[in-house]
Amino acid sequence: MFALTQHFRSCFAVYGLGLPQEYLDASTSLTVGDDISSPEDFMGILNTMLYQHEALDDDFERGKYHAAEVSSTQWNIALWPPHESFPLRIELEQEDAREDGRWVIGCLEQGHAGGHDPISTFCLMPAKHHVMAEDQVERACLAIEEECEQRVKELVTEGKSEEADRLQQRVTNG
C-alpha cells in the first residue's frame, strides 16, 4: 500500500489532481456476499464516488453505471470504472422476499474482450480524481460565504454598492 500511496502522491503533486489519501479513502471493496441496505443506497454510494447514472446504450463509457431492476428481489448493475478496460457486472439479490429482507452482492463479473468472468472481490476507485470529503466541502462553502459577506461590507463602505450587489448575486446564485 505504501508504494501505491507514494505513486498517487507524486501524481497528484505533479498534476494537481487532489489529495491522494482522500482518493484512496473514497475507494471501496466489493465482495460477493457483502451486505448492502438496498439497491438505491448502493447507487447512492456510486453517486458519491462521482459515477454517473446512464441509460445503457451506445454512449456507455468509463465513469458511468446503469442499473436495472430484474425482479423485486434482483437488480443488475453495469458499472464501468475509469481504471478498467471493460465494464463490471454486479448482481444485487434480496435474500429474503419480505420487504425488509437483506440485500447482498450476489455476483461480480469482470468484463473483458470475450465477455465476463466471475470474480469474488473488486477494489472500486472513484470515477474522478477530484474527491473531497463532505465536511471539507461544507467548510469551504462556509469560508466562501464569510469571505463574501466581509467583501460586500468593504465594497458598501467604499461606496461601491453596485459591485457589492453583483458579488453577492454571483456567490449566492452561481
Secondary structure, DSSP 4 states (H G I P E B T S, - for coil): -HHHHHHHHHHHHHHT---HHHHHHT-EEEETT-EES-HHHHHHHHHHTT-EE--SSTT--TTEEEEEEEETTEEEEEEE-TT-SS-EEEEEEESSSSTTPPEEEEEEEEEETTEEEEESEEEEPPSSS----HHHHHHHHHHHHHHHHHHHHHHHHTT-HHHHHHHHHHHHH-
